[in-house]
Structure formats: C-alpha cells, structure tokens
Amino acid sequence: MPKNSPLPAAPSGSQVPAEQFDMVFHCQLAHGSATKQIRDFTNVKQLYESIAKAFSIATSDILYITLNTHKVDMSRLLGGQIGLDDFLFAHVKGEPKTCKVVKDGPALGLTISDNGAGYAFIKKIREGSLMSKASVAVGDHIASINGSDMTGCRHFEVARMLKEIPIGSEFTIVLAEPKKCLGSSEVSAGAGKKTLRMKRNGTAVVEDEPTSDVVRIVNQIDELLDKHVGIRDQELSTTIYDLATASSAPDAFAGKLDEELADFEFPDDFVLDVCAAVLK
C-alpha cells in the first residue's frame, strides 16, 4: 500500500459518559475477603482509592486488579476497560524479597507493566532467560533497583533503568509479592456488550465492546510494545490504535505519537510495525 494511503477508520461505536450510568462493581481481595460494592470512579487511581476505602486498607497496598479470577493471571489483568458485568479481584502487597543478579547480557527476559497508580510489576518472564533463574515471579512488584525507589515510576521507566544497567555488573532488585490466596474463586464474566473504558486523560466512557478485529490488532500492538520497549499495557495499546486509525497517513501517525506520547520515545521500527499491523 502506498506510504500516504489513509489508515482505515476505527469501527463506529457508541460512547456514553460514564456519569450517565449508575455503575456498581463487585470486588474481593484476591487473597480472600467478603464481597464489597465499588462505585464512583472514572480512572484507575480513583478505582484503587474506592477499593481501599471499601476494605479499610491503604491505597498503596493494592498492586493490581484481575478480572473474574483471584489468580495472578496476566491475561485477566485490568487494563483500561472493565466489562460492566466483570468481577474485580484486588491483589494486595505481601512480603518483600531481595534478589542480587549479575547481568550477563543485554536482555534480562522481563516484560514490565504497571497498575496506572504508581506500581510497576513483572508481567512476563521469558523461559530460559537470566531472570527465569532468579527468585522472581510473574506478578511481583518491582519496589527498587540498586536502592532507587521505583514507586511512581511508569513501566517504561523501570524497563529503561534495567536496560541501562551495564553488562557484567551485579544489581539488586527489591520486589513485593502479592498476598497468596488459600482458596479458589473464579467468576464467569457476563454476556454484556458494554464496557467501561478509563481513558489516559482521566475521563471514562461506556462504549460498545470492541470487535474481534480490533481486539486482534490491539493485541498485536501490545506484543510490539513488548518487543520494542519491553512493556505491556492494553490501555496504551488501545490509545495507540486510536491514534493510528485517526491519522490520515503513517507520517501523521508518527506525529501524533510524538505529540501525545513523547515520553515513551518509541523507535522508528515500532511506528512502522504498528502501521503495518493496522493497515493489514
């Protein structure tokens, strides 16, 4: 397809401001608790605050949220969207642990994500990698690296700090595990076709569930984030998809990335790969 060919438009779907819905979500602490009702939020930070208030815990104790399962299942991780019938499980900070690792090559084998409220954590560990042999696990929060507090850092900042550690040097990483669940709790998601989307600008809208084609492309973008930047973030991938489909040409898309997401410093190969995925 010629370089200046327009990108396909995003599928049309109704969007309704969240405040027009009386939305109530049900939530448990993933390690075990009574069920509480959660309401009155339009972004992830407010959601965490509402959950903390309902359970009388500190907001800073919440590491992340999974949908419809108590397990540390990164495929069920809350991104920027919640189905209106989804059940929330909040994973709470457990015991800290310290690992010393000698960096023997450029890649550690970690994919980093964050909860949108100040905590970065391990979303994936590549099999056979350096970190697969260390005492780290998927779901562990990265609290500090070589004494530098990572609280408040985004996933790409943590990934960048790990990447900049010189090869051959030893580094110390302090992690916090989520509290373990002693029982079992799985919830079937409802069949509703509406989702609450919490946008990066702090607003929230209720919109149609994305089509399978959109989900496929957003997942491809998320994989490209992992490949090029070492992070995974469904809401960021959705935002990038929105920017691509709203652009008239690849050059315009690159400009929108520089304008709205400059902090990520996306490499040119990432921009080209995203265009190829959306144009496919």
DRENKOLLUM-227974 format. One record per residue (C-alpha): residue number from 1; residue in three letters; x, y, z. Coordinates in Angstrom, 2 decimals. Each point is the difference from the previous one (the first is absolute). Layout:
+-----+------+---------+---------+---------+
!  nr ! rest !      px !      py !      pz !
+-----+------+---------+---------+---------+
! NUM !  ALA !       X !       Y !       Z !
...
+-----+------+---------+---------+---------+
// end
This chain:
+-----+------+---------+---------+---------+
!  nr ! rest !      px !      py !      pz !
+-----+------+---------+---------+---------+
!   1 !  MET !    0.00 !    0.00 !    0.00 !
!   2 !  PRO !    1.43 !    3.47 !   -0.86 !
!   3 !  LYS !    1.61 !    1.85 !    2.87 !
!   4 !  ASN !   -2.59 !    2.78 !    0.05 !
!   5 !  SER !   -3.05 !   -2.25 !   -0.22 !
!   6 !  PRO !   -2.47 !    0.81 !    2.79 !
!   7 !  LEU !   -0.26 !   -2.34 !    2.94 !
!   8 !  PRO !   -3.35 !   -1.75 !    0.42 !
!   9 !  ALA !   -2.43 !    1.78 !    2.29 !
!  10 !  ALA !   -0.81 !   -1.48 !    3.37 !
!  11 !  PRO !   -3.28 !   -1.92 !    0.08 !
!  12 !  SER !   -2.81 !    2.23 !    1.10 !
!  13 !  GLY !   -1.35 !   -0.64 !    3.49 !
!  14 !  SER !   -2.14 !    1.93 !    2.42 !
!  15 !  GLN !    1.73 !    1.77 !    2.86 !
!  16 !  VAL !   -1.92 !    1.23 !    3.01 !
!  17 !  PRO !    1.54 !    1.98 !    2.90 !
!  18 !  ALA !    0.39 !   -2.31 !    2.98 !
!  19 !  GLU !   -1.87 !    2.37 !    2.30 !
!  20 !  GLN !   -3.22 !   -0.76 !   -1.88 !
!  21 !  PHE !    0.13 !   -3.56 !    1.35 !
!  22 !  ASP !   -0.48 !   -1.04 !    3.62 !
!  23 !  MET !    2.84 !   -2.51 !   -0.11 !
!  24 !  VAL !    0.66 !   -2.35 !    2.89 !
!  25 !  PHE !    2.79 !   -2.58 !   -0.16 !
!  26 !  HIS !    0.53 !   -2.89 !    2.39 !
!  27 !  CYS !    3.47 !   -0.55 !    1.44 !
!  28 !  GLN !    1.93 !   -2.33 !    2.29 !
!  29 !  LEU !    3.59 !    0.02 !    1.21 !
!  30 !  ALA !    1.75 !   -2.72 !   -2.00 !
!  31 !  HIS !    1.44 !   -1.74 !    3.08 !
!  32 !  GLY !   -3.49 !   -0.26 !    1.52 !
!  33 !  SER !   -2.65 !    2.38 !    1.33 !
!  34 !  ALA !   -3.68 !    0.82 !    0.04 !
!  35 !  THR !   -1.50 !    1.54 !   -3.15 !
!  36 !  LYS !   -0.31 !    3.79 !   -0.10 !
!  37 !  GLN !   -1.69 !    2.36 !   -2.43 !
!  38 !  ILE !    2.19 !    2.53 !   -1.83 !
!  39 !  ARG !   -1.31 !    3.12 !   -1.73 !
!  40 !  ASP !    0.73 !    3.68 !   -0.69 !
!  41 !  PHE !    3.23 !   -0.10 !   -2.02 !
!  42 !  THR !    1.04 !    1.09 !   -3.49 !
!  43 !  ASN !    3.70 !   -0.96 !   -0.01 !
!  44 !  VAL !    2.28 !   -2.68 !    1.40 !
!  45 !  LYS !    1.27 !    2.13 !    2.89 !
!  46 !  GLN !   -3.55 !    0.71 !    1.17 !
!  47 !  LEU !   -0.87 !   -3.70 !   -0.38 !
!  48 !  TYR !    2.88 !   -0.98 !    2.30 !
!  49 !  GLU !   -1.06 !    2.64 !    2.51 !
!  50 !  SER !   -3.60 !   -1.29 !   -0.06 !
!  51 !  ILE !    1.16 !   -3.60 !    0.55 !
!  52 !  ALA !    2.33 !    1.04 !    2.83 !
!  53 !  LYS !   -2.80 !    1.89 !    1.71 !
!  54 !  ALA !   -2.43 !   -2.92 !   -0.35 !
!  55 !  PHE !    2.45 !   -2.44 !    1.59 !
!  56 !  SER !    1.57 !    2.43 !    2.50 !
!  57 !  ILE !    3.51 !   -0.46 !   -1.39 !
!  58 !  ALA !    2.58 !    2.45 !   -1.32 !
!  59 !  THR !   -0.22 !    0.83 !   -3.68 !
!  60 !  SER !    3.75 !   -0.65 !   -0.20 !
!  61 !  ASP !   -0.61 !   -3.63 !    1.04 !
!  62 !  ILE !   -1.76 !   -0.81 !   -3.32 !
!  63 !  LEU !    2.37 !   -1.32 !   -2.65 !
!  64 !  TYR !   -2.42 !   -0.66 !   -2.88 !
!  65 !  ILE !   -3.43 !   -1.39 !   -0.86 !
!  66 !  THR !   -1.01 !   -3.09 !   -1.93 !
!  67 !  LEU !   -3.41 !   -0.57 !   -1.54 !
!  68 !  ASN !   -2.14 !   -3.02 !    0.92 !
!  69 !  THR !    2.85 !   -1.95 !    1.63 !
!  70 !  HIS !    1.95 !    0.20 !    3.26 !
!  71 !  LYS !    3.07 !   -1.48 !   -1.70 !
!  72 !  VAL !    3.07 !    1.95 !   -1.11 !
!  73 !  ASP !   -1.10 !   -0.40 !   -3.60 !
!  74 !  MET !    1.47 !    2.69 !   -2.21 !
!  75 !  SER !   -2.47 !   -0.80 !   -2.78 !
!  76 !  ARG !   -2.76 !    1.17 !    2.35 !
!  77 !  LEU !    1.79 !    3.14 !    1.17 !
!  78 !  LEU !   -2.06 !    3.18 !    0.18 !
!  79 !  GLY !    1.11 !    2.38 !   -2.73 !
!  80 !  GLY !   -2.05 !    3.01 !   -0.94 !
!  81 !  GLN !   -3.29 !   -1.86 !   -0.49 !
!  82 !  ILE !   -2.39 !   -1.83 !    2.29 !
!  83 !  GLY !   -2.99 !   -1.95 !   -1.23 !
!  84 !  LEU !   -3.08 !    1.25 !    1.82 !
!  85 !  ASP !   -0.55 !   -3.53 !    1.35 !
!  86 !  ASP !    3.63 !   -0.68 !    0.95 !
!  87 !  PHE !    0.90 !   -0.97 !    3.58 !
!  88 !  LEU !    3.12 !    1.73 !    1.39 !
!  89 !  PHE !    2.73 !   -1.67 !    2.06 !
!  90 !  ALA !    2.52 !    2.35 !    1.64 !
!  91 !  HIS !    3.46 !   -1.47 !    0.61 !
!  92 !  VAL !    1.58 !    1.39 !    3.16 !
!  93 !  LYS !    3.68 !    0.50 !    0.76 !
!  94 !  GLY !    1.57 !   -2.87 !    1.93 !
!  95 !  GLU !    3.50 !   -0.72 !    1.27 !
!  96 !  PRO !    3.06 !    1.70 !   -1.52 !
!  97 !  LYS !    2.94 !   -1.94 !   -1.38 !
!  98 !  THR !    3.43 !    1.01 !   -1.26 !
!  99 !  CYS !    1.83 !   -1.47 !   -2.99 !
! 100 !  LYS !    3.58 !    0.58 !   -1.13 !
! 101 !  VAL !    0.57 !   -0.66 !   -3.68 !
! 102 !  VAL !    3.07 !    0.20 !   -2.25 !
! 103 !  LYS !   -1.03 !    1.37 !   -3.38 !
! 104 !  ASP !    1.66 !   -2.35 !   -2.49 !
! 105 !  GLY !   -1.48 !    1.44 !   -3.20 !
! 106 !  PRO !   -2.09 !    2.83 !   -1.42 !
! 107 !  ALA !   -3.38 !   -1.69 !    0.62 !
! 108 !  LEU !   -1.29 !   -1.01 !    3.43 !
! 109 !  GLY !   -3.09 !   -1.75 !   -1.33 !
! 110 !  LEU !   -2.54 !    2.12 !    1.86 !
! 111 !  THR !   -3.12 !    1.70 !   -1.27 !
! 112 !  ILE !   -1.10 !    2.83 !    2.28 !
! 113 !  SER !   -3.48 !    1.44 !    0.46 !
! 114 !  ASP !   -1.47 !    2.39 !    2.56 !
! 115 !  ASN !   -3.29 !    0.53 !    1.79 !
! 116 !  GLY !   -0.52 !    3.61 !   -1.11 !
! 117 !  ALA !    0.24 !    1.12 !    3.62 !
! 118 !  GLY !    3.72 !   -0.06 !    0.75 !
! 119 !  TYR !    1.06 !   -3.67 !    0.08 !
! 120 !  ALA !    1.94 !   -1.85 !   -2.70 !
! 121 !  PHE !    0.00 !   -3.78 !    0.03 !
! 122 !  ILE !    1.21 !   -3.03 !   -1.94 !
! 123 !  LYS !   -2.53 !   -1.07 !   -2.61 !
! 124 !  LYS !    2.05 !   -2.65 !   -1.80 !
! 125 !  ILE !    3.26 !   -1.90 !    0.46 !
! 126 !  ARG !    1.48 !   -1.54 !   -3.12 !
! 127 !  GLU !    0.83 !   -3.68 !    0.36 !
! 128 !  GLY !    3.72 !   -0.68 !    0.20 !
! 129 !  SER !    0.84 !    3.66 !    0.62 !
! 130 !  LEU !    2.29 !    1.36 !    2.72 !
! 131 !  MET !   -2.93 !    1.05 !    2.22 !
! 132 !  SER !   -1.73 !   -3.36 !   -0.37 !
! 133 !  LYS !    2.83 !   -1.38 !    2.14 !
! 134 !  ALA !   -0.38 !    2.69 !    2.68 !
! 135 !  SER !   -2.43 !    0.07 !    2.93 !
! 136 !  VAL !   -2.54 !    2.12 !   -1.81 !
! 137 !  ALA !   -3.52 !   -0.82 !   -1.15 !
! 138 !  VAL !   -2.68 !    1.35 !   -2.27 !
! 139 !  GLY !   -2.07 !    2.46 !    2.00 !
! 140 !  ASP !    2.86 !    1.19 !    2.23 !
! 141 !  HIS !    0.09 !    3.77 !    0.50 !
! 142 !  ILE !    3.40 !    1.58 !   -0.70 !
! 143 !  ALA !    0.50 !    2.19 !    3.07 !
! 144 !  SER !    3.58 !    1.14 !   -0.55 !
! 145 !  ILE !    3.03 !   -0.50 !   -2.23 !
! 146 !  ASN !    3.46 !    0.54 !    1.52 !
! 147 !  GLY !   -1.58 !    2.01 !    2.80 !
! 148 !  SER !   -2.02 !    2.28 !   -2.30 !
! 149 !  ASP !   -3.67 !    0.03 !    0.99 !
! 150 !  MET !   -2.20 !   -0.95 !   -2.95 !
! 151 !  THR !   -3.25 !    1.18 !    1.59 !
! 152 !  GLY !   -1.74 !    2.34 !   -2.42 !
! 153 !  CYS !    2.06 !   -1.12 !   -2.99 !
! 154 !  ARG !   -1.72 !   -1.12 !   -3.17 !
! 155 !  HIS !    0.76 !   -3.37 !   -1.55 !
! 156 !  PHE !    2.16 !    1.47 !   -2.78 !
! 157 !  GLU !    2.13 !    1.88 !    2.56 !
! 158 !  VAL !    0.65 !   -3.21 !    1.97 !
! 159 !  ALA !    0.76 !   -1.91 !   -3.21 !
! 160 !  ARG !    2.39 !    2.78 !   -1.07 !
! 161 !  MET !    1.85 !   -0.08 !    3.34 !
! 162 !  LEU !    0.47 !   -3.78 !   -0.24 !
! 163 !  LYS !    1.19 !    0.32 !   -3.60 !
! 164 !  GLU !    2.59 !    2.63 !    0.99 !
! 165 !  ILE !    1.66 !   -2.22 !    2.61 !
! 166 !  PRO !    3.48 !   -0.80 !   -1.41 !
! 167 !  ILE !    0.56 !   -3.56 !   -1.21 !
! 168 !  GLY !    2.16 !   -1.95 !    2.43 !
! 169 !  SER !   -1.04 !    1.99 !    3.06 !
! 170 !  GLU !   -1.99 !   -1.24 !    2.98 !
! 171 !  PHE !   -3.22 !    1.77 !    0.90 !
! 172 !  THR !   -2.44 !   -0.29 !    2.88 !
! 173 !  ILE !   -3.73 !   -0.06 !   -0.55 !
! 174 !  VAL !   -2.55 !    0.12 !    2.83 !
! 175 !  LEU !   -3.42 !   -1.44 !   -0.77 !
! 176 !  ALA !   -3.32 !   -0.44 !    1.78 !
! 177 !  GLU !   -2.07 !   -3.09 !   -0.58 !
! 178 !  PRO !   -3.80 !    0.15 !   -0.01 !
! 179 !  LYS !   -1.65 !   -1.68 !    2.99 !
! 180 !  LYS !   -0.84 !   -3.60 !   -0.76 !
! 181 !  CYS !   -3.53 !   -1.36 !   -0.23 !
! 182 !  LEU !   -0.75 !   -3.10 !    2.03 !
! 183 !  GLY !   -3.27 !   -0.83 !   -1.73 !
! 184 !  SER !   -1.38 !    0.16 !   -3.52 !
! 185 !  SER !   -2.19 !    2.61 !   -1.61 !
! 186 !  GLU !   -0.97 !    0.24 !   -3.64 !
! 187 !  VAL !   -2.83 !    2.08 !   -1.40 !
! 188 !  SER !   -1.54 !   -0.26 !   -3.45 !
! 189 !  ALA !   -0.13 !    3.32 !   -1.83 !
! 190 !  GLY !   -3.43 !    1.15 !   -1.04 !
! 191 !  ALA !   -1.14 !    0.01 !   -3.58 !
! 192 !  GLY !   -0.45 !    3.77 !   -0.14 !
! 193 !  LYS !    1.26 !    1.88 !   -3.03 !
! 194 !  LYS !    0.94 !    3.21 !    1.81 !
! 195 !  THR !    3.28 !    0.87 !    1.69 !
! 196 !  LEU !    1.20 !    2.84 !    2.19 !
! 197 !  ARG !    3.13 !    1.49 !   -1.56 !
! 198 !  MET !    2.22 !    2.11 !    2.23 !
! 199 !  LYS !    1.95 !    2.25 !   -2.35 !
! 200 !  ARG !    3.53 !    1.29 !    0.53 !
! 201 !  ASN !   -1.30 !    3.57 !    0.37 !
! 202 !  GLY !   -1.92 !   -0.98 !    3.15 !
! 203 !  THR !   -3.46 !   -0.19 !   -1.54 !
! 204 !  ALA !   -2.15 !   -3.11 !   -0.30 !
! 205 !  VAL !   -2.60 !   -1.01 !   -2.57 !
! 206 !  VAL !   -2.28 !   -2.97 !   -0.43 !
! 207 !  GLU !    0.45 !   -1.33 !   -3.51 !
! 208 !  ASP !   -0.79 !   -2.99 !   -2.15 !
! 209 !  GLU !    2.15 !   -3.06 !    0.52 !
! 210 !  PRO !    2.77 !    0.08 !   -2.65 !
! 211 !  THR !   -0.34 !   -2.29 !   -3.00 !
! 212 !  SER !    2.21 !   -3.08 !   -0.33 !
! 213 !  ASP !    2.03 !    1.76 !   -2.73 !
! 214 !  VAL !    0.72 !    2.97 !    2.28 !
! 215 !  VAL !    0.93 !   -2.31 !    2.89 !
! 216 !  ARG !    2.38 !   -1.90 !   -2.30 !
! 217 !  ILE !    1.76 !    3.16 !   -1.18 !
! 218 !  VAL !    0.24 !    1.47 !    3.51 !
! 219 !  ASN !    1.56 !   -3.27 !    1.18 !
! 220 !  GLN !    2.50 !    0.20 !   -2.86 !
! 221 !  ILE !    0.91 !    3.53 !    1.06 !
! 222 !  ASP !    0.44 !   -1.23 !    3.59 !
! 223 !  GLU !    2.38 !   -2.69 !   -1.27 !
! 224 !  LEU !    1.92 !    2.66 !   -1.93 !
! 225 !  LEU !    0.30 !    2.06 !    3.20 !
! 226 !  ASP !    1.53 !   -3.05 !    1.66 !
! 227 !  LYS !    2.37 !   -0.58 !   -2.91 !
! 228 !  HIS !    1.21 !    3.59 !   -0.42 !
! 229 !  VAL !   -0.39 !    1.57 !    3.46 !
! 230 !  GLY !   -0.21 !   -2.94 !    2.42 !
! 231 !  ILE !   -3.43 !    0.89 !    1.41 !
! 232 !  ARG !   -3.60 !   -1.12 !   -0.37 !
! 233 !  ASP !   -2.92 !    2.37 !    0.48 !
! 234 !  GLN !   -3.43 !   -0.66 !   -1.52 !
! 235 !  GLU !   -1.29 !    3.54 !    0.51 !
! 236 !  LEU !    3.15 !    1.47 !   -1.55 !
! 237 !  SER !   -0.36 !   -2.43 !   -2.92 !
! 238 !  THR !   -3.63 !    1.05 !   -0.41 !
! 239 !  THR !    1.02 !    3.67 !    0.05 !
! 240 !  ILE !    2.65 !   -0.67 !   -2.66 !
! 241 !  TYR !   -2.61 !   -1.82 !   -2.09 !
! 242 !  ASP !   -2.34 !    3.00 !    0.34 !
! 243 !  LEU !    2.78 !    2.38 !   -1.10 !
! 244 !  ALA !    0.83 !   -2.18 !   -3.00 !
! 245 !  THR !   -3.59 !   -0.33 !   -1.21 !
! 246 !  ALA !   -0.57 !    3.74 !    0.46 !
! 247 !  SER !    3.07 !    0.89 !   -2.10 !
! 248 !  SER !   -0.19 !    0.70 !   -3.71 !
! 249 !  ALA !    3.40 !   -1.57 !   -0.76 !
! 250 !  PRO !    2.95 !   -1.69 !    1.72 !
! 251 !  ASP !    1.89 !    3.30 !    0.26 !
! 252 !  ALA !   -2.98 !    1.55 !    1.77 !
! 253 !  PHE !   -0.13 !   -2.97 !    2.37 !
! 254 !  ALA !    3.68 !    0.44 !    0.88 !
! 255 !  GLY !   -0.70 !    3.67 !    0.70 !
! 256 !  LYS !   -2.89 !   -0.85 !    2.31 !
! 257 !  LEU !    2.23 !   -2.42 !    1.95 !
! 258 !  ASP !    2.64 !    2.72 !    0.42 !
! 259 !  GLU !   -2.67 !    2.48 !    1.07 !
! 260 !  GLU !   -1.99 !   -2.11 !    2.46 !
! 261 !  LEU !    2.34 !   -2.79 !    1.13 !
! 262 !  ALA !    3.46 !    1.55 !   -0.27 !
! 263 !  ASP !    1.17 !   -1.36 !    3.37 !
! 264 !  PHE !    0.10 !   -3.52 !   -1.41 !
! 265 !  GLU !    2.58 !    0.85 !   -2.70 !
! 266 !  PHE !   -1.35 !   -2.65 !   -2.36 !
! 267 !  PRO !    2.62 !   -1.19 !   -2.52 !
! 268 !  ASP !   -0.70 !    0.42 !   -3.71 !
! 269 !  ASP !   -0.32 !   -3.77 !   -0.48 !
! 270 !  PHE !   -2.86 !   -0.05 !    2.50 !
! 271 !  VAL !   -1.86 !    2.72 !   -1.91 !
! 272 !  LEU !    0.43 !   -1.86 !   -3.29 !
! 273 !  ASP !   -1.07 !   -3.33 !    1.53 !
! 274 !  VAL !   -3.14 !    1.56 !    1.48 !
! 275 !  CYS !   -0.90 !    1.51 !   -3.37 !
! 276 !  ALA !    0.45 !   -3.40 !   -1.62 !
! 277 !  ALA !   -2.25 !   -1.63 !    2.61 !
! 278 !  VAL !   -2.77 !    2.56 !   -0.38 !
! 279 !  LEU !    0.22 !    0.11 !   -3.79 !
! 280 !  LYS !   -0.04 !   -3.81 !   -0.32 !
+-----+------+---------+---------+---------+
// end
